[in-house]
Amino acid sequence: MGKFVAVAKVQDIPDDESICVRVEGEHIAIFNVHGKYYAISDMCAHAGGPISQGWVSDMRVTCPWHGWQFELDPEHDPEDGMRRYPVKVEGDDILIEVDG
């Protein structure tokens, strides 16, 4: 079972924007989609592009380098080489679940 770690504050990620954080050696993109947060590997499984610089439409993020799309929701976790992380908010803290 993993552990939740604080990675950002809600004010760090305005609505419909994203950031990249580094947690336990991994770069992770965190997206704020209309007040709900999603976390996914920041390196595109196709060409290594920075997913945090991509754009979101219909709960899919598009890689800015080659246009590949990836589901954000961890409940729809396809085998596409991208890792999704469970996210929760406690007060002003955004936490993601990592291996632990």
N, C-alpha and C positions, 0 to 999 in steps of 0.2 A: 504494500500500500504506500502511496506517495504522501508527501507533506505539502501543505500550502505555504508559500512564501510571498511576502509583500514585494511587489516589483515596481509599483508606481502609485501615484495619487490620482483620484478621478479628475482633478483639475489639470493634470498633465496631458490628458487626451481629450480635446474638445470633440463634440459630436461630429461623426463622420470623418474622423481623422485617425491616425495611427502613430505608434512609436515603435522603436526597436529597443529591447532591453537584453542584457546579458545575464543569464542565470546558470550557475554551475557549468560554465564553459559553453553554453548554448546561446545563440542569438535567436530571440523570440520576438515576433511581431505581435503587437497587441492593437486590436481595432475596437473603436467605439462606434457601434452601429445603432444609432438612435437610442443611446443610453444603455445598451447591453454590450458587454465586452467579450471579445473572442481572442484567443491566443493560438498562434500557429508558427511553425518553423519559419524563420526569416529568410532562409536560403531556398530558392526555388529548386525543386527536385529535377527539373529539366535542364536548366543552364546556370544555376547558382545566383540568379538575380535576387535583388533585395525586395522581398515580398512586402515589407513595411512601406515601400514606396509605390506599391500598386494601388489600384482603385477597386472599390467594392460595388457590386451590383447583384441584386437577387441572392444575397448571402454567399456570393462567390468573390474571391479576390483574384484580380488579374495581374500576372507578373508584368512589371514594366519593361522587361527586356524582350520577351518573345510572345507575350499574350496568352500563355497557358493560364487556365483558371483552376482554382482550388476551392472546395467547400470550406467555409469557416466553422460551421457547427460541428463540434466533436461527436454529436450523436449520428452524424452522417459521415463517418470516417472511412472514406474509400481507401483502397490500397494504392495510393498515388505517390508514395514516398515522402509525404508531408506528415509531420506530427502535429496533432492538435492537443491543447492543454486545457483541462477544466479551469474555469475562472470563477472567482467569487469576489464580492465587494463587502468589506467590513468597515463601516464608517466611511472614511475618505480613502481607504486603502484598497488597491486592486491587488488580489492575490492569485497566483497560478499554482496548480498542482504539479510538482516535479517528483521524480523518483527519489525515494529516501528510505 
